[in-house]
Amino acid sequence: MLKYQKIALEIARHITENLQQKDKLPVIETLISHFKVSKSTIIKALKVLEDKGIIYMVRGSGIFVRGEGRKEYYNLLGVNELLEDASDNRYDLLEIMEMKRINALPEVTNALRLEKTAKVYSVKYVYYLDKQVTCLEQVFLSQKIISNLDEEIALKPIWEYIKDVLGIKMGFPDIYVNVDKLNAEEASFFGLNAGDPMLCKEIIYHLVNGQPFCYSKAVYHYKQARFFLKVNSPN
Amino acid sequence: MLKYQKIALEIARHITENLQQKDKLPVIETLISHFKVSKSTIIKALKVLEDKGIIYMVRGSGIFVRGEGRKEYYNLLGVNELLEDASDNRYDLLEIMEMKRINALPEVTNALRLEKTAKVYSVKYVYYLDKQVTCLEQVFLSQKIISNLDEEIALKPIWEYIKDVLGIKMGFPDIYVNVDKLNAEEASFFGLNAGDPMLCKEIIYHLVNGQPFCYSKAVYHYKQARFFLKVNSPN
């Protein structure tokens, strides 16, 4: 972890433990002398916190705590690693229902930009909360990037494996959200009726060089389909 | 519009008109001599394009076109003013169904951080596409910020009014998404049945000083509830 990332983490923890929405942070000069680093390092750390929606900066006025948003909603971008207590408590149990190597269907070769005859790993997950199914996820992994998938790997966050084992940095994700009716098979998992609402969240993860390597399709129980997104001020 | 914003716009137009996903942009030095500006101005312009999900930068390798994402999906963050052709074609007609000053309910005073006795403007909009209702929106505006709402103002984008008339800059929005069943009244607007799916998107807009001033609740026909979000690489 780089210096500015450590500082961002420390400030984020301080905010979670001690501060509330609209509270003011010390001025930049105070942060510089407290952390004993350069101004540019502090600016970088603050930029991380701004990007994560943890602070907002008002020119000529100061740095303020943005507040966490609604408790019963989940970060659309996934877990915010700077706020561990806001971790994904959407589920308390995760199971792999099926894991196999398959011929990729067109929607998968499109998403992962693979040739038509490509094979991919397909992993189906079930997420439970209080013994109720809250989410069904199917993940497709490009064999070019991940060549030896097993249960242990499949149960870890994919970016951890990419970073720690393959030494490749994660790039940008594309996220798609749509709403539809549950089909009979999905409904039976959720204990709902066919035709009941569902939210489908698709994510295409890219490596830092722009290559897509992981395509996830997750269907949520409509009562757990609550997401928030903190956007930055427009440029 | 500032210099770097103009350059960002020009590059965005060039990309839309001439380039495709994964195409490479000229190196920074070429952009500097083409636009005849400083390196820091080019960097700022590229940062805008990266934040909007239009380009991605690979250290040591270059600047690449990110691609537009799925056509039939809409930007969760609203219209991207750098890509005019990707404008919000979710509706072809917008009507104001009701506009009045009301005593704010608790969910509104909470969202806008107003005292319990505050009055707000409430505007109900109906969005049509091909003569079908695609979205019902109710917007609550803080009277502290907008004191003389009329139809003309209510039909313009709120940030335009805030900027041009009041001279205040928009700050960050908080976005909430959830899924539920339509009630009978909503369903009758959409020509659907009570119990059919809907997506509800709430946005709380803040001024640049962190004060919330506009709270929007929009219910979408589930067949039009398709959003995309292009996220940046993690820090």
Interface residues (C-beta under 8 A of the other chain):
Chain A: Q5 A8 K22 K47 V48 D51 G53 Y56 V58 S61 F64 R66 G69 R70 Y73 L76 L77 W159 K169 M170 G171 F172 P173 D174 I175 Y176 V177 N178 V179 D180 K181 G195 D196 P197 M198 L199 H206 V208 N209 G210 Y220 Y222 A225 R226 F227 F228 L229 K230 V231 N232 S233 P234 N235
Chain B: Q5 A8 K22 K47 V48 D51 G53 Y56 V58 S61 F64 R66 G69 R70 Y73 L76 L77 K169 M170 G171 F172 P173 D174 I175 Y176 V177 N178 V179 D180 K181 G195 D196 P197 M198 L199 H206 V208 N209 G210 Y220 Y222 A225 R226 F227 F228 L229 K230 V231 N232 S233 P234 N235
